[in-house]
Amino acid sequence: MNIKYITSASEKAELDYLLWSVLWKPFDLPRNVRESFELGKPQIELIAVDRGSMIGGLVANQGSGGEMEIHHIAVEPQHQGRSVGTSLVNELIGMARENGQGRIQTWARSTAFDFYTKLGFIPTGRYVEHEVFIKHGITVQQMYLEVPLIADSVVPPSGFSERLVTCNGLDRSKFARWAFHPGMLFGATMRWWGDEKSRERPHEGLDICMYGDEYGQVHNLDERTQIPVMYDGEIVKIDDDLLGKSVFVRHGIHHGDGKQLYSVYAHTTPHNEAHEGKFLSEGDVVATIADTRNKKVTIAPHLHLSIAWIPTSLPHERLTWETMNDPDTVVLLDPLKIISCNHSSIEHT
């Protein structure tokens, strides 16, 4: 799925029909109802395109006083629940941040309150009434989002560690904390397996392999270990790696300099239903740890987790580990700071 500006009259007409069919046709409003709305200028029209088809759209405008306003957002019913709307709004948030606009507001139907609340929008307490919506028990409330400046832009905390524990039943094994050899940590320059020689380049992620229980015993993960995805997102590439497959997931979280958040789950065996273009909800299991027996490298089964800001303009074909190690293109993040887990150090594996 790609988020893009409208670039042609045909796309504009297709967006107009999409908005009507999703937002107003169910209330028997006329096909040209949108012409009666007075929207500020200039307008921003974004669309979500998947496999050549328009599946969602957003209309906003840049108001005065450093504000943007969302007027319409719609997603084809068969694509709802796939983070399409979230991706559209996040694209607008990134645009507002780049333009130095500190607030986005909207008038949200009660059917969309939860959607906007999840994105951080706050109700003002102001309501408007419309007889068409009142007949259907729908209220309309003003909501707003304070857009953080680039300097304040942070990756939201993730419940990844907790989900990794619970979905594998490690809590029933008296899980206490993750255990890391220094060579497993982000930026490590030494290996943690074999003779622990120097790495060719600093470690671009975190290797999750072992955990300690309440009795001080250390246990290893194995090829049955299920891996949950960190945030809502879309699988954009599955590629071979040294021990299995690397699954690249793009999330609807944007930085102010044209980059988008990705998480990468390496040395895995993707689930049968995992494929490029599949949308995942936070916590969905995307893969299991790869079986490392009969591999060229003698190493314990483990998950390599990388998190990075990657340019939205980067073609998916260029999502490789070579690119991941290019500091001029990718900004790598320390996963341990984001998954916020209890952990301890070990000297030997």
C-alpha positions in Angstrom: 0.0 0.0 0.0 1.2 3.5 -0.9 0.0 6.9 0.3 0.2 9.6 -2.3 -1.2 12.9 -3.4 -3.8 13.0 -6.1 -2.1 13.7 -9.4 -4.8 13.4 -12.1 -8.4 14.4 -12.8 -9.4 10.7 -12.9 -8.0 10.1 -9.4 -9.9 13.2 -8.2 -13.1 11.8 -9.6 -12.4 8.4 -8.1 -11.8 9.9 -4.7 -15.0 11.9 -5.0 -17.0 8.7 -5.7 -15.2 6.8 -2.9 -16.1 9.5 -0.3 -19.7 9.5 -1.4 -20.2 5.7 -1.4 -18.6 5.3 2.0 -19.6 8.5 3.9 -22.9 9.7 2.4 -24.6 7.1 0.3 -25.6 5.0 3.3 -27.6 8.0 4.5 -29.4 8.5 1.1 -27.6 11.8 0.5 -27.4 12.9 -3.1 -24.4 12.0 -5.3 -23.3 15.7 -5.5 -23.6 16.4 -1.8 -19.9 17.2 -1.5 -20.4 20.3 -3.7 -22.4 21.8 -0.9 -19.5 21.8 1.6 -17.5 24.9 1.9 -13.9 23.9 2.5 -11.0 26.1 3.1 -8.1 26.4 0.6 -5.7 25.1 -0.3 -7.0 21.5 -0.1 -4.9 18.5 0.6 -6.1 15.3 -1.0 -4.3 12.0 -0.1 -5.2 8.6 -1.4 -4.2 5.0 -0.4 -3.4 2.8 -3.3 -3.0 -1.0 -3.1 -2.1 -3.1 -6.2 -3.2 -0.3 -8.5 -6.6 0.3 -6.8 -7.7 3.2 -4.6 -8.8 1.8 -1.3 -8.9 5.0 0.9 -8.7 8.8 0.8 -8.4 11.8 3.0 -9.3 15.5 2.4 -7.9 18.2 4.6 -7.0 21.9 4.3 -4.2 24.1 5.7 -5.9 26.7 7.7 -4.6 29.8 9.3 -2.9 30.0 12.6 -0.8 26.9 12.2 -3.7 24.5 12.0 -4.8 21.7 9.6 -8.3 20.4 9.5 -9.4 16.9 8.3 -12.7 17.2 6.5 -13.3 13.7 5.1 -11.6 10.3 5.4 -13.0 7.1 4.0 -11.8 3.6 3.4 -13.4 0.9 1.2 -15.3 -1.4 3.5 -13.4 -4.5 2.5 -10.1 -2.8 3.4 -11.2 -1.5 6.8 -9.3 -2.8 9.8 -6.0 -2.8 7.8 -4.6 0.5 9.2 -5.4 2.3 5.9 -7.1 5.2 7.7 -4.3 5.3 10.2 -1.7 5.5 7.5 -3.5 8.4 5.8 -3.8 10.4 9.0 -0.2 9.7 9.9 0.9 10.9 6.5 -0.9 14.2 7.2 0.7 14.4 10.7 4.1 14.1 9.1 3.2 16.8 6.6 2.0 19.1 9.4 5.2 18.5 11.3 7.3 19.3 8.3 5.3 22.5 7.7 5.6 23.6 11.3 1.8 23.3 11.8 1.2 22.5 15.5 -2.4 21.3 15.5 -4.8 19.1 13.4 -8.5 19.3 14.1 -11.6 17.5 12.8 -15.3 17.1 13.4 -15.7 13.4 14.0 -18.8 11.3 13.9 -19.3 9.2 17.0 -18.7 6.1 14.8 -15.1 7.4 14.4 -14.4 8.5 18.0 -12.3 5.4 18.8 -10.3 5.7 15.6 -9.3 9.3 16.3 -8.7 8.6 20.0 -6.3 5.8 19.2 -4.3 8.3 17.1 -4.1 10.7 20.0 -6.9 13.1 19.2 -8.7 14.8 22.1 -12.3 15.9 22.2 -13.0 19.6 22.8 -16.5 19.0 24.2 -18.1 20.9 21.3 -20.8 19.2 19.3 -22.8 20.0 16.2 -26.1 18.5 15.3 -27.3 17.3 11.9 -30.7 15.9 11.4 -29.5 13.2 9.0 -27.1 11.8 11.6 -29.5 12.4 14.6 -32.0 10.0 12.9 -29.3 7.3 13.0 -28.1 8.0 16.6 -24.8 9.6 15.4 -23.3 12.6 17.1 -20.6 14.8 15.7 -17.9 16.1 18.0 -14.8 18.4 17.5 -11.5 16.7 18.2 -7.9 17.9 17.9 -4.3 16.6 17.9 -1.3 18.6 19.1 1.4 17.8 16.6 4.8 17.2 18.2 7.8 19.1 16.8 10.5 17.0 15.1 12.7 17.3 18.2 9.9 15.8 20.3 9.1 13.0 17.8 9.7 9.6 19.5 8.9 6.0 18.8 5.9 5.0 21.0 6.6 2.4 23.6 5.8 -1.1 22.6 4.4 -4.1 24.5 6.5 -6.4 22.4 8.4 -8.0 25.3 5.2 -8.7 27.3 3.5 -10.2 24.2 6.6 -12.3 23.4 6.4 -13.7 26.9 2.6 -14.4 27.0 2.1 -15.8 23.5 4.8 -18.4 24.2 3.6 -19.2 27.7 6.9 -18.1 29.3 5.0 -16.6 32.1 3.9 -20.1 33.1 7.6 -21.0 33.2 8.2 -18.3 35.9 9.7 -15.8 33.4 11.6 -13.1 35.2 13.8 -11.3 32.7 15.6 -11.5 29.3 19.2 -12.5 29.4 21.7 -10.9 27.0 25.4 -11.6 26.3 27.1 -8.2 25.5 27.5 -9.4 21.9 23.7 -9.6 21.5 23.1 -5.9 22.2 22.6 -3.1 19.7 25.9 -1.7 18.5 27.9 -4.6 19.7 31.3 -5.0 18.0 31.9 -8.6 19.1 30.0 -11.8 18.3 28.3 -13.8 21.0 28.7 -17.2 19.4 31.6 -19.4 18.4 35.0 -17.8 19.2 33.4 -14.4 19.8 35.4 -12.7 17.2 34.9 -9.1 16.1 31.8 -8.4 13.9 32.4 -7.0 10.4 30.2 -4.0 11.5 28.4 -2.9 14.6 25.3 -5.0 15.4 22.3 -3.4 13.8 19.7 -4.8 16.2 19.1 -6.9 19.3 19.4 -10.7 19.4 16.7 -12.3 21.7 17.7 -15.8 22.6 17.6 -16.5 26.4 15.6 -15.7 29.5 16.0 -16.2 33.2 13.3 -17.5 35.5 12.5 -16.6 39.1 14.9 -19.3 40.4 17.9 -18.0 38.5 17.9 -20.6 35.8 18.6 -19.5 32.2 16.5 -21.0 29.3 16.9 -20.9 25.6 14.2 -20.0 23.0 13.8 -22.5 20.2 12.2 -22.9 16.8 8.7 -23.1 18.3 8.9 -19.5 19.6 6.2 -17.3 18.1 7.1 -13.7 17.3 4.4 -11.0 17.6 4.6 -7.8 15.5 5.4 -4.6 17.5 2.8 -2.2 16.1 0.1 -2.2 13.5 1.7 -2.5 10.1 2.2 -4.0 6.6 4.6 -6.7 5.6 6.5 -5.0 2.7 9.3 -7.5 2.1 10.3 -11.1 3.1 13.9 -11.9 2.2 16.5 -14.6 2.8 19.1 -14.1 5.5 21.9 -16.1 7.0 19.7 -18.4 9.2 16.2 -18.1 7.7 14.0 -15.2 6.6 13.9 -11.5 7.4 10.4 -10.0 7.6 10.3 -6.2 7.0 7.2 -4.5 8.5 6.3 -0.9 7.7 4.3 1.0 10.4 2.1 4.0 10.2 4.5 6.1 12.3 6.3 9.0 10.7 9.3 11.1 11.5 9.3 14.8 10.4 12.1 14.3 7.8 10.3 12.0 5.4 11.1 8.8 7.2 8.8 6.0 8.4 9.2 3.5 11.1 10.0 -0.1 10.2 10.6 -3.2 12.3 12.5 -6.2 11.0 12.2 -9.8 12.3 15.3 -11.7 11.1 16.4 -15.4 11.4 12.8 -16.5 11.3 10.3 -18.8 9.6 7.3 -16.7 8.5 3.9 -18.1 9.1 2.2 -19.6 6.0 -0.3 -16.7 5.8 2.5 -14.1 6.1 3.1 -12.5 2.7 4.1 -9.1 1.2 1.2 -6.8 1.4 -0.4 -8.4 4.4 -1.6 -6.1 7.1 -1.0 -7.0 10.7 -2.4 -5.7 14.0 -0.2 -5.0 17.0 0.5 -8.4 18.6 -0.3 -10.6 15.6 2.2 -13.5 15.3 4.2 -13.0 12.1 6.7 -15.8 12.3 8.6 -18.3 14.5 12.3 -18.4 15.2 14.2 -20.4 12.5 15.6 -23.8 13.2 19.4 -23.3 13.0 20.4 -26.9 12.9 22.1 -27.9 9.7 23.2 -24.3 9.0 26.6 -23.3 7.9 27.0 -21.3 11.1 26.8 -23.0 14.5 24.6 -20.7 16.5 21.6 -21.0 18.8 18.1 -20.2 17.5 17.3 -16.6 18.1 15.3 -13.6 16.9 17.3 -10.7 15.5 15.1 -7.6 16.0 15.9 -4.3 14.2 14.0 -1.0 14.4 14.7 1.8 12.0 13.6 5.1 10.5 13.6 4.5 6.7 12.8 7.0 3.9 9.2 6.7 2.7 10.6 7.1 -0.8 12.9 4.0 -0.6 11.7 1.3 -3.0 11.0 -2.0 -1.2 13.4 -3.8 -3.5 16.2 -1.9 -1.8 15.2 -3.1 1.7 18.3 -5.2 2.3 20.8 -5.6 5.1 23.3 -3.7 3.1 20.8 -0.8 3.0 20.0 -1.2 6.7 23.7 -0.6 7.4 23.9 2.6 5.3 23.8 5.5 7.8 23.1 8.0 5.0 19.8 6.2 4.3 18.6 4.5 7.5 18.6 5.6 11.1 18.9 2.5 13.3 17.3 2.5 16.8 18.2 0.6 19.9 15.3 -1.9 20.3 16.1 -2.4 24.0 15.1 1.2 24.7 11.8 0.7 22.9 10.6 -2.7 24.2 11.3 -1.6 27.8 11.9 -5.0 29.3 13.6 -6.4 32.4 16.9 -7.9 31.5 20.3 -9.0 32.8 23.7 -9.6 31.5 25.4 -13.0 31.0 29.0 -13.7 30.1 28.7 -17.1 28.4 26.1 -18.6 26.0 
